[in-house]
């Protein structure tokens, strides 16, 4: 049986959601059936160290996405893969215009966000007129599917919903070497939030929520870097939030999740948030903002978390206090995630889709 050659396309392998998913898929596709390669605009990022040695990396050494299209098309022309799997929104958009020049290659796009919320530049939105050129478009949530149909006229038969996989083996290996962070105080409740420091993640709202918790023994630990770093630090100072700590990007965020009393997702929108899945995989209860992006598909109320409206800062603060005074069952939380999103379940869906193609 001829192996199916597949090229995954990403900007890099930095430690983000799309990068984590593509790394997991490429690592675990059965080698007797598939020959996976990953094309990177630049060969860098924390997930390089977790990629299996037999996954070839194609490095086109192009720092800017807008300059990457020609070298990507040349690599596809030269290598003639059976499947091209583009895993990053902006590249997906550009590539959609040129799919028809490769009639023997099936093109798949994996969307990473609710597009109408995420893509605001007119020149990028233009390319979504050609999105129906893709053989299939993978969405992680109902919100993403509905958005593409309603706002971009994507044909329903083009869409396939596959949730994100959780690699429990990987997470458990990290938890085994995790010790309690020095910044966690034993006489306080420790709350964790993780994400890029950008408007999308809603950390400005979360800081306003914690301005209502100054007198409580509750600490907020924010992990991540991003363009709003200075703005958020200034906001913390302006609000006089001595109960908030910024830790930057962490090589082992599971160390924080393992010992957290609560995880908070404050995003304005998501695609299908890996960090919410991973918090549950660590046995940590969550409160998530009621935003588009599959939140209600992940949260099972009173089992692994709750959903609340973060725009109402005072009520959200009261919800945090209420939840921290309850008892939650870590194994029940873990089971809630494992029974629906373990990599064995999700990767089987990917394998079935790729074989069907």
N, C-alpha and C positions, 0 to 999 in steps of 0.2 A: 504493500500500500504506500503510495506516494505521500510524504509528509506535507502538511499544509503549511506553507511559508506565510508568516504574518509579521508585519512591521508595525510596531506601536510608535506613535509620535508624541513627544512631549518637549517643552522648552528645556527642561533639566530634570534632575532627580532630587531637588530640594524637598524638605520634609513637609509637604502639603498633602491634601486629601487625594487629588488626582494622581500624584506621583506614587503615593502609597498603594493605591488600587492597582495601577498598571504594574508596579513591581510585584505585587501579590499574584496577579494573573499570569504574568510572564514566568514567574518562578514555579508555578504549580500546574501549568498546562502539561498534560502527559506527552513526553518526548517521542513516544512511538507514533503519535498522531500529528504533533505540531513542531514547527521549527521557529521559535520566537526570536525576534530582534527588536531592539529599541533604538529609534532614531532620536537623538537629542540635538537641540540647537547648540548647546554647550555641555560638555561632559563635566558636570559638577553637581554637588548635592549630597546630603546625608544618606540617601537611600542607595547610593552606589555600593556602599559596603555590604548591603543586604542582598544585592542582586546575585543570583547564581552565576557561576563561571561560564556555563554553557549558553548564556544569553548574550549574543553579540551586541555590542554597542556601536552604533553608527554616529560619529560625532561630526556634524557639519560646520562646527566652529563659527556660528553666526549669532552674535549677541542680541540682535534685535529681531523680533517676530516679523516685522514688516519686510525685512530683508531675507527672510528664510524661505520664501515660497519657491524661488527658482532652484536652489540647491535641493530642496525636498523633492520637487518634481523630477529633477535629474536622477536622484537616487532611486525613485520609484521606477523610472524608465529603465535604468541600468539593471536593477535587481529583479524586476517583474514579479513581485510577491502575489500570492493568491488573495491576500486580504491586507488592507491598510486600515489600521485602527487608530484614529486620531482622538487623543484624550484631553484636549485643551481647547476651550471655547473659541478663542481668537484664531487659532490655527485651523480649527474646524471650519470657521466661517470663510477664511481665505481659500481653503482647499476645495470647498464645495463648487466653486466656479469652474474647476479644471477636471473634475472627476470623469467626464465623458470622453476625455482623450485617452483613457485607459480602459477600454471596454472589457478586457479580460481580468481585471482586478476588481474585487468587491470592496467598496469603501464603507466603513462604519465610523460614525461619530459617537463619542460618549460625551454627553453634555454634563457640565459640572455645576450649573446654577439654574435658577429660574431666570431665563434669558431676558425677559422684558424688564426685570429689576436690575440685572447685572450689566447688560450691554446698553450704554447710553449714547455712545458716539455714532453719529449718523453714517459715517463711512464704513463702520463695522456692521451696523444693522442692515446695510444695503446687501451684503453677501448672503443674508438669510433668505433672500428671494430665491437662492439656488440650493437651499438646504434639502429640498426634495430629491436632489441628485444623489444623495446618499442612499445606499442599499438599505441600511437600517440605522436608526438613531436610538442610542441607549439612554434612557432616562432613569434616574434613581428613585423618583417619587411621582405620585399622581399629580402633584402641583406642577412639576416640570413638564409632564406630558400635556396637561390641560393648557398650560401657557403657550406651548409651541403650536398647538392646534388653533387656539383662539386668537393669538396675537401674530402668528407668523404663517398661518395657513398651511401647516405641515399635514400631510396625509396621515390619518390614523394608522394605516397599515404599515407605515414606515417606522412606527415607534414601538420599542420594546422596553418594558420596565424591568430592570434588574437592580435590586438594592445593592448597597455597598457591602462587601464582605469584611468580617472581622477575623483577623488572624490571631486566634487565642494562643497558639503555640508561641508566637512571637511576643505577645503581651505578657504571658506567664513567665517567659525567660527574663523579661525586663523586671517583672515584679519580684522575682527571686533575688535579684541583686539590689533591690530598692530599700533604702533606709529612710527614716523620717527626716524630712527637710529641716535644717537648723532654724529656718524662719517660722516654723510651726510652733505655736505656744500651747503648752499642755493645759493651761487654765482658760483657754479661749477655744471657740469653735473656728475651724479653719475651712474657708470656702475658696474654691478654685475656679478660675475661668481661663480659657485657653483660646488663642486665635491671633490672626494678623491684626496689628493695631491700625485699623482703618474704620471708616464710618460704617461699613457694612456690618461689622461685628458688634456695634452698639455699646462699646465700652463707656462712651460718654453717658448713656442712660444708666449704666451699671454704677458709675461713680455717683450719679445723682441719687440712686437708690441707697447707696451706702452713706450718703450724707444724713439719712434718716436713722442710721444705725450706729452713730458715733458713741452713744452711751451703752451700747451692748458689747459684750465680750465676744465679738465676731470679727475675724480678720479676713480680708479679701486678698488672694494671691493671684495676680494676672501674669500669665506666661505668653510671650510672643513679642515680636518686633514689627515695625511697620512705619509708614509715612506719618502717622498721627502721634508718634511717640512723644514728641516735645509738647504738643497740644494737650495730650492726656496728662502728662506729668504736671504741666502748668495748671490744668483743671484740678488735679488732686491737691495742689498747693492752695489754689484759690478757695477750695471747699474745706480746707484744713482737715484733710482725711489722713489722720495718723494710723487708721486701721486698714490702709490699703498699701500693698507692696507690688512693685513691678519687678519681675525676675528675668525679663528678656526671653530669648528662645532657649529651650532646654533640650539637651541631648536625650534625656530620659524623663519626659513629662509624666510617665506612669508612676514615678516616685511620688509626685504630688497627688495624683488621682488616688493612689492606694491609701494614703493617709488622710485624704480630705473627708470632712464631715458632710460636704455637699458640693456638687458641681453646678455651675450656672452657665447656660447658653443665652447670651443677651443679643444675638444677631437680629438685624432687621430683615434679612432673608438668607436662605441657605439653598443648597441643592439637595443633599441628604447628609447631614453633618456627621463626619467620621468621629469627631471628638465626643459627640453625644453617645455614639455607639461604644466608644472605647472607655468612657467614664463608666457606663453600665458593665462593660467587660471586666472592669476593676472592682465591681461590686459597690460602686458609689451612686447614691441617689442623686437625681437631677431636678432642677427647675429650669424649664426652657421658655423663652419668650414665644408668644403665639404669633409666629411669623411664617410666611410661605417657605416650603422646602421639606416636606415630609416629616415634620415634627410629630404630628399626630400618629404617623405610622410607626414611629420608634417608641414614643412614650406610652406606656400602659399605666394609666393613673392609679396611684396608691401602691403600685408594684415596683416600677423602676424610676418613677418620677412624676412630675406634674407640669402643667402648662399654665402660664399666667401672662398678663399683659404688662410688659416692663415700662411702657409709656406712663402708666399710673405708678409713679415712683414710690409713693407712700404705701399703697396696697401691696406692691411687690416686696417691699421691705418687711411688711407684716407677714407675708407668706414665707419669707426666709426664716423669720423667727419661729413661726408655727412649725415648719418642717424640721428645723433643727431641734425642736423639743420633742419630736416623735422618734420612735424606734423603727429602724428599717432593717431588712434582712439581706445582707450582702449576697448570699448564695441564690436567693430568689431573684435578685436583680441580675446577677450573672446569667442565670437560667433563662430569664426573659430575653436577653440578647442572643445567647448561644442557640436557643431553639429556633430562632428566625433568621439570624444573620451570620452564622459561623461560615468560615471560608469554604467548608466542605459543601454546604448547601448552595451558596451563591456561585462558587466556581463551577459547579455542575451545570448551572443555568448558562454560564458563559460558554462552557464547552459544547453544550447542546446547540446553542445559537451558532457558534463558529463552524461546527460540523454540518449543520443544516445548510449553511451558506455554501 
